[in-house]
Amino acid sequence: MSVLKVAIVSLALISAHTPVRADVIGDWNNTAIDVMKAVNVGGNPWTRSMALVNVSMSDAVNSVQNRYSRYIPELPANPNASAEAAAAAAAREILMRQYPGQKERIEAAFAETMKTIPDNPARAAGIDLGKNVADAVFTERQSDATNTPDTYRPLTTPGVWVPTTPPLFPQYATAKPWGLDSASQFRPAPPPALNSALYARDYNETREMGGVKSTKRTDAQSDAVRFWTQANLGPAWYQAARQISARRDLSVAESARVFALLSMAFANCFILDWDAKFQYNFWRPITAIRNGDQDGNDATERDAGWLPLNTTPMHPEYPSQAGINAGAARTVMEALFGNGTENFAVTDTSDARLSRQFTSFAQMAQEHKDVRIWGGIHFRNSTEIGDAMGRKVADHLVANYMKPVR
């Protein structure tokens, strides 16, 4: 049986034994993902939107139930409101403000949610509360500097040509994080020296494993690379979170906490990582390997025609975005669900026939990092440094935000 067939059969088995409970938090996460897919939003802005949606829903629910601390603690509470209506109204408000062209899709999702909530004063109060909470969160984040003009200056010598495609979202390097002091709070030390043994180790691993013509990369590893595209990096972790939340039969407040912390962590990763990337401006493998004779390291052999399996992203290499995302997501999930065995599968956002099955958050995080080496766009040390940064981000958020109210 092929790897793909095994994955599909395994997913069916998991679905058959894992009851999926309709959940307003999970439903609106799916709606947010669908809305952004429809308008082709990805990367840094995608994580910001998910954080806005999920922090608003969490604060809305806890303005009713007071189970966990709120991102904006001074928001007025209403224990007589419907928590489900408040969450839906908060998500709806955030999405409508950002993507008004998707009004029909958003309103249809809201109507579906309202069918599950009795039409009474509690629902009306919840809708009003959710809108007010979303307004407060949205307003608080308007000064986060993510929408400042792109003033990136290419590094060059006057008169010397450099690639002219601008890097992706350079303004995020100076943006305001979620619940952290600054974008540089967990900035790592510089990348390894080009003449070091560590650099030579990573250079040769990526050159051998990540090239488009690699003979050392296995078919299974190539399949993993193809799955972990930019379109799946974030959504895959949200799928895992929803499956585990449903299996644990979490309450609305508990589910909102999971997704709020996960979303804040992801949003921070794209800010802290961009700060470090543009601080060090470290070259990508395609540049390094085609210039291996100029790095001062006798252990790095130049390959003049080397190409990576993946298309190289337009931003510096160090530290790895996949690494920081994997470290942050794994740490949030393990903090909330434990680090034991968890059987779950994640599915490609565009092709439901493609999926990956995992038995732990650690296994998923490791593959999330490895594919960037097998795809030829990162060095291993960069993924490990990113992972450590992500863990620090997640530990800080879990310790300081959405904490149980005693």
N, C-alpha and C positions, 0 to 999 in steps of 0.2 A: 504494500500500500504506500502511495506517495506521501511525502511530508505534508502536502496541502490537504490530502484526504484525511490524514491522521488528525490534523488541526481541526478540520470541519467536524469530524466525528466527535472529537473531544469536546468541542464547543457545544455540540448538541447534547452530549451527556451532562455537561455542566449545567446547561439550561434546564434539562429535564429534572435535575435534582436540586436546583436552586430557585425557589419561588421568587419571582420578581415583583415586588410590591410597588404599586403606583405611588410615587412620592413627588410632592410638589417641587422639592429642591432638585431632584434628579431630572424631572421633566423640564424644568426651566433651564437647567444646564444644557440639556439636549437642544432646546429651542435656541439658546444663545449660540451654540455651535452651528446649528443649521442657518441661522441668520447671517453669521459671519462667513460661512461657506458660500452663501448665495451672493455676497458682495465681495468675495475674494479677499478677506482680511486674514492675515497670518502673522506669525512672528511676534515682534514686540507689541504692536497694538492689540493683537489677539489676547495676549496675557493681561494687558491692562483692562480690556473690556470684561474678561472673565472675573477679574478681581472686583471691578465695580459691581457686577451683577451679584456675585456671591457674598461680598461684604455687606451689600445692601440687604440681601435676603436674611443673612444672619442677624444683623442689627434689627431688622423688622421683626423677626420671630422672637428675639430676646427682649424687644420692647413690649411684647405681650407676655411671654412666659418667664423671662428673667432667669434662664438656666445658665447662660454663659455671659461673660463680660462683653461689652459692645465696643466696636472700633471708635464710635463717637458716643461716649458715655452720657453726655448731657442731653441726649435726645429724650423727648417726653415719652412716657410709657402709657400703655392702655391695656390693662389685664382683661378687659371685657371684649377686646377685639378678637377676631379670628386670626390665628397665627398663619394658617395656610393662605388666607386671603391677603394678609400683609406681605408675605413672601412673594406671591405671584404679582401683586401690584408693584412691589419694589423692582422686581426683575423687568416687568413690562415697562416701567417708567425709564429705567436705565437704557434699555434697548431702543425705545422710541426716541430718546434724546440723541442717541448715537447713530441710529440707522433708520431714520424716518421713512426711507424708501421701502423698508420692509414692514410697513404698518399692517398690511393685510395678514402676513404670516404671524406677526406678533399678536394682533388682536384675535386671530383664530385660536392661538394657543391659550390666550387669556380666557376666552369663552369656554374652552374645554375645561380649564381648571375650575371656573365658576360653576360648572355643572356638578362638580363633586362637593360643593360647599353650600349648605342651606342658605337661602336668600332671607336673611334676617338682619337685625341691627349689628350683630357681631361681624358679619361679612362686610357691611358698609363701613363700619369703623376700621376694619382691617385694611380695606382698600385705601381709605384716607391715610391711615398710619403708614402703609407701605410707600405711598407716593411721597409723603413728607420725609421719610427716612432716606429714600433714594435721592431726593433733592438735596438733602444735607450731605450725603456721601459724595454725590456728583460735584457739588459746589466745593467741597473740601479738596477734591482732587484737580480742580481746574487750574491750580497754580503749581502743578507738579512738574512743569517744564518739559513734558513729553511732546508738546505741540509747538515748541519754539522753532524758529527758522533753521534750516540746515545750513550751517556756516562752516562745514568741514573744509579744511585746507589740505589739499594733497601735498605730500612730502616729495620734493623734487629739487633738482639743481636747475636754475634758470636755463631754459633752452633745451632741457632733456625731457624726452617724452616719457609719460607714465600712463597706465590705463586710465581712461577717462570716465568710466562708470562709477558714480559715487557709491560709497559704502552704504549699507542698509541701516537706517535710523541712527546716525551718529549722535543725535541730540539726546538719546537715552543714556549716554555716558555721564551726563550731568543732571539727570532727572531726579525727582524726589522719590525715594523708596517708600514702601508701605511699612510703617512701624519701625523703621531704622533711622539712625541719625544722619547718615549720608551714603552716597553711592560708593564711597571708598572705605566704608566701615570694615569690611572683611577683605580688603585688597590683598592679594598674595604677594610673595616675593617675586622678583623677576624670573623669567624662564631660564632654563639651564644654559650655560655658556656653550657656544657653538663648538668649542674644542674639547668639551667634556665627554666622558664615557657615557653618561646618561643620554646626552643628545644623540650620540652615535647609535646607541641601542634603539632609541625611538625612531630615528631616521630610517634605519635599516628595516625595522619591523613594518613601518608604513610603506616603505618602498616595495617590500616583498609581498605584503598582504593586501595593500590598498590599490595597487595599480590595475588599470582596466584589463590588462593582459596577464594578471597574476596567475601563476600556476600553483601557488600554495594555498590560496583561499579556496575553501570547500564550497560546494553547491549550496549547502545549508547556510553557510555564512553569507553567501551572495543573496540568498532569499531574505535573510534578516536585514541586510543592507537595503534591499528594495522595499521592504515593509516600512522601515523607520525613516520615511521621508519627512520633510518639514510639516506636511499636512497631518501626520499621525503623532508627532512628538508630544504635544500637549493632550489632544483628545484621548490618546491611549491610556494615560493615567486617570483621566476623568471616567473612562469606561471601567477601569479597575475599581475606582472609588465607589462608583454606583453599584457594581456587582457585590462588593463586600458590604456596603451599607445595607443593601437589600437583604443579604444573607443574615446579617446581624439584626435585622428588623429594627433599625434605628428610629428614634423619634424624629420629628421634624427639626427640633432644636439641635439634636446630635448630628443629623445629616447636614444641616446648615453649617455647623462648626467644621465638619470635615472639609466641605467644599470651600469655605471661606479661607481656612488656613492653607489649603492646597493652592488656591488661587493667589493669595497674597505671596506665597513662596515663589510661585512661577513668575509673577510680575516683578518681584524683587530680583530674581535671577537675571532677567533681561536688563536690569538697570545696573546691578553690581558687576555683572560680567562685562557689559559694554564699557564701564569705567576702567576695568583692568585691561581689556583688549586695546583700547585707544591710549592707555598709559604706556603699554609696552610695544605695540605695533609689531608683533612677532610674525615672521613670514609663514605662509602656508606651505604644506608639503610640495605642491607643484612648483613653487618658486625655489624652495630649498633644494629639492632633488635635481632640478635642472641647473642648479648652481653649486652642486656638491663639491666641485673642485676649488671653490673660493671661500669655504667656511673655516679654513685652517685646521681641519680635522682629517687626519689620514685614514680614518675608519669609515668615512662617508664617500662612497663612489658616485660620481656624477652619472646620471642617466638623462641624456640630452632630449630624448623624446618621450619621457615618462608622462603618463596621464592618469588621474585618479578615476576610480569607478564612479564616484559621485561627482556632480558639478560642484566646484569650490564656491562657497558662499562669499559674498562681498563684504567681509569684515575681517579683522586680524584673527590669527589662530589662537593665541594664548590669552586666557584659559578657555577651555572647551565649554561651549554652551550646552552641549549634550551632557557633559560631566556635571555641571552645576545643577541642571534640571533634574538629572537622575538622583543626585545626592539629596536635593531638597525634597523631591517627591517621595523618595523612599523613606526619608527621616520623618516626614509628616505622617505618612501611612503607618509606619511602625510605631510611632508615638501614640497614635489613636487606636490602632488595631493589634499591636504586638508584632513580633518578628517570627512567628511560627509559620507553619505550612498554610498557604492560601491558594487554592486552585481557582484560576480565573483565566479568561481569554480576552484578547483585545482584537478588534476588527478594523480593517482598513476603512477610512472614512469615505472612500469612493468606490470600493469593490468589496462587498460583503463576503466574497469567496476567499479573501486573503485574511488570515488571522495568525496570531501568535499565542501560544499557551504557556502559562507560567505556574510555578508552584510556590513562589515567594516573591515579595517585593524586591528582595536582594537580587534574585535571578533576573527579574525584569530590568532593574537598574543597571546590572552588569552588561546585559545585552545592549541596552540603550547607549552605553558608553562604547562598547567594543565595535559597534557598527560604524562609528566615525573613523576608526582606524582601518577596518576592513574596506571602508568606502574611500580611503585615501585622502581624507580632508583634515585629519588631526594626528597629533603625536600622543602617545600613551600618557606621558607625564602631564600633559595638558588636561586630559580627561580626569586624572586622579586629583590634580590641584582643583579643578572645577568641582569635583565631587565633594572635596573637603569644604569648599566655600558654601556649597549648597546645604551641607549638613549644619554649618554654623547659622545660615539664614533660617532654616527650619527650626533649629533648637531655640533660637531667639524668639521666633513668633509663637511657638507652642508655650514657651515659658511666660510670655507677656500678653498674649491676645486670646480672646475667646476662652478665657479661663473659667472653670466652674464657679458659680456664685455660691458662696457658703452661707 
